[in-house]
Amino acid sequence: MKQLHITLSALLMTLFTSACSSTALSETMTEQELNNLEKIYSFNAKAEYISFVVKSTGCTSKDDFELLQQEAKGIYEFALKRNKADLCRAMPRAYPVTFKLPEAIDSIDLIKVLNPRYDNEAQKAAKRARKQG
């Protein structure tokens, strides 16, 4: 009986996952979740990797983030979620965070990133900081 329960649970989870895969990530996240996503300077995707440039004040690492992703209708949506705050007090600087994608994506045109972005002035300041540091 216990084995049957485990098998049914696994089957239901598979059906639920496959049913959700046709829904875009932006449609499954609440407005509050979307508003709380990490603000990024930029992102870059190449073949099997996606990189984000985020703000760090000295204590940021890749392990502080979770990459959320969903494919729907041929478009891959990504959201970078910070799980651990950077509480250090160093001068803010740009910090790259790179993730391996589970499957190669043919074109950057098929990618949509849901994270809000810093404005151009902040990007220029980050570049100046990188050159000085």
GIHUGI-V761537 format. One record per helix or strand of 2 or more residues. SS is the DSSP state (H for helix, E for strand). FROM is the first residue (numbers start at 1). TO is the last residue. If there is no record, write none. Layout:
# GIHUGI-V761537
ss-><SS & SS>
from-><FROM & FROM>
to-><TO & TO>
This chain:
# GIHUGI-V761537
ss-><H & H & H & E & E & H & E & E & E & H & E & H>
from-><2 & 25 & 31 & 40 & 49 & 62 & 65 & 75 & 93 & 108 & 111 & 120>
to-><20 & 28 & 35 & 46 & 56 & 64 & 72 & 82 & 100 & 110 & 113 & 132>
